[in-house]
Amino acid sequence: MDATRPTHRRTAVRALVIALVASFVVPTQPVVAEGVVGIVSASVDEARTPSISADGRWVVFEGSDGGRRSVFRTDRASGRTVELAEIPSGVRAGDTILPRLSSDGCVVVAVTEVAFDLFRDDDRDERWDVYRLVVPECGGQRNAWELVSVSEQRGIARDGVFTTAAPAISGSGAVIAYVHQRPGAPEGVGTISVVDLTVPVGQPGRSETVAGMPGEAPNRAFLYEGASEPALSDDGHQLGFVADFTASEALPGWGSGPVAGGPATRHVYVWDRRAPDQRRAVRLISGRDGVPSAAGGHSPVLSEDGRVVAFVSADRALVTAEIPRCTPDCPTQVFRYDRDTDGNGILDEPPRRDPLTMVSAIGAGVVDVGVPVAGDRSSWAPAMTLDGSQIAFVTDATNLLPDRRAGGGDVTDGDLLVAEIHLGQLRRAVDGLAQMAVPGAHGAPSISRTGQVLAFETVTGEMITGTERPTWSGRRMIATVQVRPRLSLAALDFGTTLLGWESAEMYATVLNAGPAAFAPTNVSVSSNFRITGGTCAKGILVAAGTSCSVNLTFRPTAPRGYSGTLTVTGSGEGAVSVSAALRGAAGEPALVIDPGGIDFPPAIVGSPGGRIAVDVTNVGFLPTSVDAIWLEGANPDDFTVTEQSCRNRAVNPDATCAIEVEFRPSGAGYRSALLLVRTPIGQYTSAVLGGLATYAPVAGFLPDQITVVSPDGSGDSAPAEPISLHASREAAGHEPTVAPGGVIAVGGRGYPIGSAVVIGFDDGSPPLALARVDERGEFTITLRLPTRLRFGEHRLVASGPEGAVAALRLDVAARSATRVAGLPGFGMG
């Protein structure tokens, strides 16, 4: 619903808005985001570890420069790449690695061997130190790196900075956390220092050691690493970290492990640096009810305020889900921990619902869909938007989407997925016709504030950009993909309003169907319409599957009809906006529709989505009648008035009549229209109609010939009956069997009219064919299978736009085709 009616029904209508947002959770199919892909490291060899600014404009990364590692930055607006860590004159050369960029894009922090500070960096022994750089666009100087890792006792560069974990940086770059050798502990046991650069060197509060460290050195019962993997919230108040000691206990001690003498189990914790009671300032994240996970956790990332923490664990008991077997090791999964389940702004209260959900799963976090199904292989390397509504991760899982991508690259590479938390859906980050055959060989994602821009490592840079002759050189590059969320804002009609009087307040709602979030920054409206409030004007991030509102009133100043426009504009790289028509007229109000906003249940394109009746009430002092009932707005053809009791009768004061409307969407996304009711003298009222529509295509083998090609080139053929692409082996009996090189005929229905459907196997191989959908939403195509095709079961995928995807099982063997069970449709019975 995109608007509500007058003020006296405000509470009921707010409930309808909440119901509509809840209806966005449609886990039946994935979000398909055909984003714009680009390479930001084209001039740099072996680029790694990208970090992106909140607005998606700036990307920093490390790469090779003349045999050494250095830090580079690319401006996506201009495409210009510059080196940030040049070797100063007279300074010994060295590597600069693991760069991180503050969310405002102004500060870069990195670990380096280069002695940029000649006075405090002795450039001897352990040469690795942590430095930060304020970029020139924010008032800094070129190559003016500032030493961060300073020993408090000596005032010079600290020895023992670890290069196994990147430093963490707050949103403004004022707070930096890094890992270094713990004094008095065995070699390799680390601790974390948090440096506040707004405090002068040597002053109290400049540097703090992570809370929860045991007072004594570790024993030799297990192998210990100490504290590592720092992650800061955007405000710098919350520090996530990994530790193999019991950091959240009142008296912390060193932990244990599964095997004596082996590594101790590492867990994810969050330290609230501003907590009044620092004895209780550390929270265990990788556990349940304060009990640590048996498998531990690692790779934490935090939301802007530290409310949401994502991490990786191989624990099979953290959440209820269908978990694959451990063969022999358990696959790792990505989890999400909400420290404020009731959203009241107070962290770590007793939760009102389960704070833990599995991200790398089908149906994770979705209500009333049963038990989530975990990825059948490992997932890792989470990256999160500032509000925690999207989590990108790398995976080897083959069951999370209808189709999969062949693997490649390093052991840390895999397919790159994004979880839209409020939608309860997963999408592939690089997904389009040009990337159908691109292997899943990506890693190290970094995501912008809204999630509209994602930076990542890849060894398929030449392929994912959709060049005419894609190749795979194996060269490691930094790529970005940018998507645009689908926003909806229905037309709004205030109906007849008294001349010179301000109408009751109405609510226009911007709905985001994804992918990615929307950051509204400006709301404008035409004259005679006034913005009176709403969350869109406050700039609150609108995650995929949620909404923001604009409160409006209308005041006619002349006896005529009025029209205007409401526009909500976003911010960031490639900002999007959405507009809606506004109307109203001066006169004596006579009719009101109740409810003023109608939320239909989610529906499948081309199928009825239910019927809802509304009441029309005479709010005037005289009898009247209804002269006309009609539909206008964005998608009037998606709604039909099926029954009504308003016309051809008198409607007395306070009397009501009814109108029934059916929702039958013709396209996907949020569909809306205006229902208008008018009296014979022109007084009218309106209601907003809305509903979410998705594609649910079906497809099958056509009853043509399936040709089996024999080794001598001759062909046998046998009639084949159709089978649903959604049917499993158990449900269908068995798949059709065809030999390599055989010819099959496939048909589908329920796809976007006029669209292209890609037919191919789900293993990341090049597509077999491209089919065109007709005016009925159907396609048919005959195609020949490759002659070099392994024997066994295969899955064909028919992929269309807007999430219209279906998968079909096919058995490949060197024998004649067999008949299979039929499915009605396509004129096939």
N, C-alpha and C positions, 0 to 999 in steps of 0.2 A: 504494500500500500504506500502511495507516495504523498498522500495528504489526508488530513482529517477535517472534520467539520467544526461547527462552532464551539465556543469555550465551554458551554455547559455539558458537553459530552467528551471533554478532554481525556478523562481517565479511561473510559472505554476504548477510545481510539488509540491511546498509547499502548494498550494491551494488544490491539490489532497490529500495531507496528512491530511489537516484540514477536508476535506470532509469525509475521512475515519474515523477519530476520531468521527465526528458527527454521523456517521452511527452506532456507537456502542450503541446508545440510542435505545434499543429495549424493549419496555415496555410490550410486549405481554406475557411474562412469567417470573417467579421469578428466581433469581440465587439460585441454590441449592449447598450448601457447606457442604459436609460431612467431618467435621473437626475431628481432634484428640482431644478427651476429656480426661481430667485428673483432679484429686483432689489434691489440694495443702495444704489442712488443715486436712488431715486424722488423725493426732495425737492431734488435738485441738477440744474442744467442743464449740458449739454455735459460730461458726466463722462468722464474719460480716465485712462490709465496706472494700472491697478489693481496693487496689490501685496498679497499675502495672507500671513498668518502660517502657521507650520508646522502648527499644529493646525486651520487652516481657520476659526477663529472670527472673526478681525479682518481687515478689508479697508480699506486706505487708497487714496485716489485724488484726482485734482485735478478741480475743477469750477468753474463760474462762480458768483460771489457779488457781485451789484450791479455788474456790468460789469468785475470783475477776476477773476483766477484765484486759487484758494485750495486748501487741502488739507483733505480730509474723511476721517473714519474711521467705519466702520459695524461695530457689534457684531452678528454674525449670530445670536448667541444671543438677544438682546433685540430686534433690528431697529432699534435706535436709531442715528441718524447725527448726528455732531457735527462742527463746524468746528474744525480744529486751528491754523490760521494766521490768527487774528483780528488786525486792525490795532490795536496798542497806542495808548492815548491820547497825542496829541501827535506821533505818528510819521507821516511821509508814507506814503500808500497805495502799493501796488504789487502785482505778481503773485507768487504762490508756485506753483511748478510741479515736475513730475517727482518726486513723492514715492516713497520706497521704505521698506518696513517690514522690520525685522529678523525673523528666523524665530521668535524667541521672542515677538514681538508687543509688545515693550517700547519700541522706539526707532524713530522716524521721521526720515528724512533727506530734505531737499528743497533745491531751488535757489530763491532768493527775491530780490526787490528790496527787501523790507522790512528796515529797520535795527532788528532786534530787540535787538541789542547796541549801545546808544547810546554806549558808551565806545570800542569798537574798530571799529565800522562807520561810516566817514565819510559814507556815504549820498550820495556825489558821483560824477561821471563814470560809470564802469562799476559800476552798482549791484548786479549779480548776485553773490550769495554763497551759500555752502553752509552750512546750519544743520542741527542735529539737535535732536530733542525726545524726552525721556523721558516717557512717558505717565503719567498719575496712578495707574493701576492697578499700576505698577511703581515707585512712589515719587517720580515726577516731579510738577511743578507745571503747571497749565494755562497754555499759551502761553509757557512758559519755554524758549524756543529758545536753543540754545548755538551760537555761531559756530565753524565748523570751518575754513573757508578763510582761514587767517591767514598772512600773509607772515612767514617766519622772521626776516627781517632787521629789519622794522619793528614787528612785533608787532600790526599792525592788519589789517583786512580786505584780502584780496588782490584786486587788479584783474584782470580778464580771465578770470573763470570762464565756461566755455562752457555754453550752454544747449542744445546739439545732442545731448548724451548725458546720461542720468540718472546720478547718483552711485551707487556700489555700497556695500553695507553688509554686515558680517559677521553671523553668527547672533545674537550678543549685542548688536550695535550698537556695540561698542567700537572697531571698525576701519572707516574710511570712505575710499573712493577717489573722486576726482573729476577732471575734465578742466579744464585752464586753459591760457592762453597760455604758450608756452615762452619764457622770457627770452632775448632776443637773436635770436629767429627772426622771420621775416616774419609779418605779421598772419594769423591763422587756423591757424598751425602749433601744435598742442597738445602737452602732456605730461600725465602723470598723477601726482598726489600721493596718497600713501597715509598717512593720519593715524591714529595709535594714540592714542585718547583716554584710555587708562589712564596715559599718560606726561604729566607736567605740561608746560605751554606753555614753550617755550624750552629744554627738556631734550633731550639726544641720544636719537634713536629716536622722537621725537614725530611727525615727518613724514619720509617718504622719497619720492624721485622714482623712477618706474618704471625698472627696469633695462633695459639694451639700447639706451638712447638714444645716438645718435652724439654725439661730442664737438664736432663742428663744426656750424655752421648749414647748412641744406640749400642745394643749388645751384639753378639755375634751369632745369635740363634737363627737369624735370617739375613738376607741381603737387603739393604735399605738404600733408598734413593732420596729420602727426605721429602721436601716440598718442591713442587714443580708445576709447570703448565699454568701460569697466572692468566687470569681473565678479569678485566675490570668492567664495571658498569659504566655507562656514559658519564654519570656524574662523579665517578671515582670513589663513591662511598662504599661500594660492595666489591669484594675481591673473591673471585672463584679460584680454586686451586686444587691440585691433586696431591695427596700425602699418604704415606704408608705408616703414619702414626695416628692415634685416636684424638684428632684435633678438637672434636666437639665435646669431649669429656671434661669434667671439672678439673681432674688431674690427668692431663694428657700423658700417654705413654706410647712406646713403640709397638706397632702392630705385629701380627703374625701372618703366616702364609700357609698354603696347603701342604707344603713339603718342608720339613726341617732342613735348614741350610740353604733353601732356595729363596727366591724373591718374596718379600712381604707383599701382601695384598694392598693395592693402592685404591684410595677412595676419593670421591669428589666432595669438597666442602665449600661453603661460602662464609666469608668473614665480613660482618657488618662493622666497618671501621668507625661508625658514628654511634654505635650502641652505647647507652648509658652504663650498662653493666658488661664490661669486657670479659668477664668470666663466663658469660653466656652468649658471647657475640659470634661464635662459630656454629654453623648449622651443617649437619650431615645431609648430603643430597642423594648420594648413591646408596640408598637404603630405604627401609620402610619402618615408620614409627620409631625412628631412632636406632633401629637394628641395622648394622652395616650389611650390605650385599655380600653374598659369599664369593662372587666373582669380582667385586670392586667396580671401579669406573674410572674414566679418564676423558680427556678432550672437552673440558667445560667451556661453554660460551654463555654470556649473560645478556639479558635485555637491557634497555636503557636505564631502568631504575633497579635492576637486579631482581625483579619479581620472578622472572622466568629464567630457568637454567636448563640448557640442553647438554647432554653428555652421552657417552658411549659405554656400554657394558655388555658382557656376555652372560649375565645372570638370567636364568630361565624362570625365576620366581618373582621378579620385581613387579610384574603386572600379569593379569590374567589374559592369556592369548594362546593361540595355536602356535606352538614353537617347534621348529624343525629339530631333528635329532642332532646330537653332537657326534660328528664323524671325522676324527675323534674329538676335535675341538668344537666347542659351541660357537655358532656364528654370533658376532657382535651385532647389537641393535642400537638405534638412536632413541633416547628417551627425552621426555620433556617434564620438568618439575615446576609446578606453579606454587610459589610461596605465598600467594594471596588469593585463595580460591573464591572468596566472596567479593573480591574487588573493592574492599573498603580502604585500601591504601596502607594497611598495617601488615607488615610481613611476619611470617612465621607464627601466626596465631594457630590454634587448633583448627585444622582444615574442615570445611563443611562437606567436601567431597574429596575423592581420591586425588591427591596432587600429582600423581605420577601417571603418565600415559606413554605408550610406545608410538614413536613417530614413524619408524620404518616398518609399517604394517598396513594392511588393507583394512579400512574401517576404523583406524585409530581415532579415538576421541569422538566417534559418531554415536549419537543416542539411538537405541532401539535397532541396532543392526546385528546384535549378537556379539560373539567373541572376536576380537581382531585377529587377523591372520598375519603372523610375523613374516618378514623376509626370509626366503629359504636359504640365503647366503648372507655374508656379513655386510653391514653398513657402518660407515665411519665418517670422520671429518665434518661435523656439523658446523653450520654458520647460520646466524639468526638475525632477523631484522630487529630494529631497536625496540619495537613493541612486542616482540615475541610471537607474532601471528604467522610468520613463515620461517621454516627451517629448511635450509638446503643441506644436502648430504650426498656422499659418494657411496655407491653400493655395487655389489656383485649379484644382488638378488635378481632372480628371473621371474618372480611371480607377482611383483608389485604393480605392474602395468600390463595391459593386454598384449603388448609386444615388447620384445627385449632387444638389446643391442649387443653385438659381439664385443668381446673385451680386447684389451691391448694396452700397451704402454708399461709403466712401472707397476710394481706390486701395490702401490698406493693409489693407482688409477682405477676408475670404474665408471659406471653410468652415473649421471648427475641428475638427481631428482630434487624437487621442492615440495614440501608439505604445506598446504594451505590449511592451517589449524582450524579456523572457524568453519570452513567448508567441509572439513573432514576428507579432503581429497589430496591425491598426489599428482604431480605433473612432471614431465621430463623437461629439464631446463632448455635443452637444445632439441627442438622438435618441430620439424617442418618438412615439406616435400624435398627441399635441398639437402636435408640431413638424414633421410631415411636409411641410407647405407653407411652412415658414419659410425664407426665403432665407439663403444663407451669407454673412452680412454682419457678421462678427465680427472682432475683432483684439486684439492686445496681451495674450495669456494670461499668467496667473500661477497657479502650482499649489502646493497644500499639500504637506506632507512625504510623505504617503501617496498623494497623487493623488486622494483621495476627494472633494476640493473643488477646483474650478477657477473662477477669476475671470477675466473678460474684458470687453472693450468690445463693444457691439453697438448697431446702429441698429434692431433688431427686438425691443426690450424688451417692447413690448405684445403681441407675437405669441408669443414663446417661452415665456411663462408659462402659456399654454393658457387664456387668458380666453375667455369665450363669444363675444365679438365682437372678435376680434383685428384690430388696425389697424397700419399702418406709418406713424408720424408722421415718421420720420427722426431723431428726437431721440436723441442719443447717451447711452447709459446704461452702467452697470456691472452685469453679471449674474454670478451664480454658479450652478454646477450641481454637485450632490452625488450620488455613486454609492456603492453598497454592494458590496463584494466578496463573491463566493460562496465560502464556506468549507466544507470537509468534514473531519469527524473521525469515523472509523468506530468502531463499538462494539468493545470489547476484552474478551476472556474469557481468564483465566489458567488455566482448566481446574481439574483436581484438584491440590491442593497439600497437602503434609504439614502436619498440624495443629501450630501453634506455630512453624513454620519460615517464613522469608521466601522467596518464590519467586525464580526467576531474573528478571532485569530484562527488561522489554518496552518497546517504543517505540510511542507513539501519535504520529501525524503529522498536523499541520494542513496541509491542502493548499488553496492559494488559486487558484481558477480565474478570478479577475478579475471585473470590472474593478477596477483600482487595487490598491494594496498594503494590507497589514494590519499594524498595529503592536501586537503582544501586550504587555500590561503586567502581567497578573495571571493566575496559574494556580492553580486550586484543585481539591481532590479529596476524596472522602468518606473516612471512617475505614476502617481496615484496608487501605487502598491508600495508598502513599507515593510522593511525587515525589522522584526521586533525581537529576535533572538534566535536560538537554535545552536546546535553543536557544530554545524559546518563553519559558522562564523568564528568559532573558537580555535579552529585549526587542528582539531583532534584527528589523529590518523584513522582512516576508515579502512579496516582490513577487509580482505576478500570474504564475502559472506556476512558483512555487517553494513551499517548505514550511518549517515549523519542527517540531521534535520535542519530546516530553515523555517522559522516562524514568520508568518506574513499576515498583514491586514490589507484591506482595500477600502479606499475612500473616494467615491465619485463626487466630482465637483460640477458636473453639468448633466442634464437629462439625456444621456446617450449610453451606448455600449463602449467598453474599454478593452484594450488588449495590450499586453506587454510581454516582457521576457525576464525570466529568472536565470541567472548564470552563476555556476559555481566553478571556480578555476583552481587547479592544483599547482604544485610547485615541484621543483627538481628538474633534472635532465629529462627532456621530452615530456614536459608537463601536459596533462590532459585536462579537459574541461567538459562540462555537461550543461545543457540549457533546456528550459521548458517554457511553453507558452502559458501565459496568464490571461484570464479574462474576468470580466464582471460587468454589471450594468446597474444604472440608477433606476429606482422604482420602489414600489411597495412590495416587500416579500410576501409570498403566499404559500410556497411549498418548501419542504425540507425532506431530504432522503436520509433514512436512518438504517444502517450506519452509513456515514459519509465516505468510508473507505472499505473496500471489499477485498479480502485476501483469499484467493482461490488456492486449493491444494496444488502442489507441484504436479505437472502433467507432462506427458510424452507428446512430442510434436506430431500433429495429425490425429491425435486421439482426444476424446473428451476428458476434461480434468475436473468434472464435477459441476453441480449447479448450486447457486446460492440465491436466496430471495431477500429483497430489501423492502422496507415500508416507506411509503410516501405519505407525509402528514401535512394537512392543511393547518398552517400556523397563523393564518389571517383571521379576520373577524367576520368574513362573509363567505358564503358557499362559493365554490369554484369547480372547475373541471380540468381534466388533462387533455390538452389538444394534441400533443406529440411526444413520442418517446424515441430517442435515437442515440447513436453511439458516435463519438468522435475521438480524437487524440492520436497517440502514436500507433496503436495496433487495433483499430476498431473492428477489423475483420476477424480477430481472434476471439471475439465475444459475441454472443447471440442472445437476444431477448426471446426466451422460449415460452413464457407465460406472463400474463399481466391482467390485473383486475382494475386498472385505473381509467382507461378510456371508456367513453360512451356511458358515463355515469356521473352523478354529482358527488363532490367531495366536500362535506360540510366542515365547519371549523372543528379542529381536533380529531376529525375522522382520518382514517388511513386506508390506503389501498396497497397492493403488493405487486412487485415486478420480480420475475425470476430470470436469472442470467446464467448462461452456460459458457464455460471456458474451453475452447478448442484451439490451442496454439498452432500457428503456421510456421513458427521459427523458434530458435532457442534463445535462452536468456530471459531477462525479466520483461514481460509483456504487459502493456498498460493501455487503458482507454478511459474515456469519460462517458458515463451514463447521464444523459440529460433528459429532464422532464419539464414540459412547458405548458402554461395555461393559455386559453384562447387570446388573452390580451397581452401576452408576451412575458409574463412573469415566469421565471424558471429557476431550477435548482439542479445540482449535479452531484455525482459520486464518482470517486476514483476506483477503477477496477484494475486489479493487478494479479499476476501469477507468474511463477517461475516455470520455464519449459526446458526440457532437455531432449536430446535425440537418443533413441534406443533402437538402432537399426538391427535388422535380421538379414541373414544372407544364407545361401545354400548352393549346393550343386544343382545345376539345371538338368532336366531329363534329356539331355543330348547324349552324344557318344563320348565316353571316356576311352581314349585310345591308348593302348599299351604298345610301345615300340619294342620289337624284339631285336636281338643283337644283329640279325642279318638285315635290318632295316624295314622288314615287313611289319604290318600292324594288325593286331587283333582289336576288336572293339566290342563293347558290351553296353547295353543301356544302363544308365545310372539314375536312380531316383534321388530327389533332393534331400538334404539334411540340414538342420539348423546350425548356423555357425556357433550358437551359444551352447549346443548340446555337447555333453561329455561323452566319453566312450561308453560309460555305463548306461547313460540315458538313451543313447542312439543305437546301442547294440554293437556297432563297429563302424570304423571310418571306411570310406571308399578306398580301394587299393589301386594304385596306378604305378607303372614303371617309370624310371627316369626317361625324359623325353616325351612322355605321354601328353595328350591334349585333354584339358578339362574345361568345362563351362561353368561359370559362376554367376549368380544373380544376387542382388540385394535390394532391399526397400527400407524406407524410413531414413533416408539421407537428405541433406540440404539440397533443394532443387537447384539444378544447374551447376552443382559443385563437381570437383574432381575427386575420385576415390582411388587411392593407391593400393594395388594388390601386390603383396609380397610375403615372404616368410618372416617370422618374428625373430630370426637369428642375426639381424643386422646386415644381411646380404642385400645387393641391389634390388630394387623393386622389379617385379615381373611385368607389370602392365599398369596403365592408367585408364580408368573407366570414367565416362561422363554420365552424370545423373540426369534423368529426364524430368519433365514437368510433373510427374507423379511421385517423384522422390525415389525412383527405381533405376537400377542399372543391370545390364547383362554384358558379359564379356567371355570370349573364348581365348584361352592362352595355352601355350606349350611350356611344359616344365623343363628345366635345364637337364641336359643329358648327363652331366656330372652331378648327381644328387645322391647323397648317402641314403642307404636303405633305412627304413624305420619310420617312426611317427614324426610328422612335421605339423606345424601350425601355420596356416595362411591367415593373414590379417588384412581386412578391408578397412583402410583408414581414410576417413573423410574429415572435413573441417568441423570445428565447434564440438569436438568430443564425440563425433559419430564414428565409433570403432566397433568392429565385430571380428571374432577370431574363429577359424575353421580348422578342424583336424583332418589330416590327410595321411594315409599310410602309403609309403613308397616301397615297392618290392618288385622283384623280377618275376611277376606272375600276372595272370589275367585279372581284370577288374571284376569286382563283385558287386552285387546289388546291395543297396543300403536302405535303411528305413526312410520313409518319405516324410516331408513336411508340407502341409498345404500352403499354397501361395504361389505367386508368379504363374498362375494358370496351370498349376501342377496337381490338381486334385482338391 
